[in-house]
Amino acid sequence: MKAIITLFPILFISLLVNSCNDSVNGIPINGFASEQLRNAIHGTVLDKYSKPVAGAEIHYYFGGPYLAKNGLSKTYASLNKQESYTTISWLVPTESQTLVRISRLGTRELMLVVVDTVLRAGSYNHLINTSDWTNGCYIVESIIGKSAQAWLLVLSDPDNSTLPNKRPLTATNWKGEFTLPYSTLGIGETYSVINENNQAIGTYQIPDSFSVVIVDNKKVALVEDVKINMNEDFVHSFILK
């Protein structure tokens, strides 16, 4: 029997269930097509004097005008709830070793272990705090006994001013350089938009056009729109004003 995980809205949130062959400790789980992308953004962050900026934090945002093109501008505005919590629910059919965890798409960086113990049969709920999670895609995995499932959680907050308080996707090195693999961005993944009443109001794809948001000294220093070709690296210098 499949575990059931229900995610309730936080900021602008969506849920994708996908199927692909993969495994964790030999147990098959779902995978995601965008994780197979092999190219990346290779960026250099420079100040207005063309000097490299070390330690600049890299975020991205794929909403805004791209949603407006789909006629969602009014609905989109109503979804900006600025909530920081999500409830995860799952079902354990029989007493089993249960692991529920959340990681970043692509890198599989562990964000949170929700539970890792033997649970009796029943329904379970857990409230998680995502206030310091940046825009992007996260994998929710449940491994209950020998049954494993994975879901994609998509977060996109239109308020860039919140990003200095969130964990970035990556940061620049001492040369001002960073690499952001396309596999972490969820490009092409299908997702459902959920409103404040937990109702799906549309299904969309994460676009290949988005904004790169650079945070320096705990302030948003640059928001720059980019469009990538998924079959090619994107090499670019981002110049702070």
Summary of the structure (lengths in Angstrom):
residues: 241
radius of gyration: 18.5
end to end distance: 54.7
largest distance: 63.2
contacts: 766
relative contact order: 0.29
helix: 10%
strand: 51%
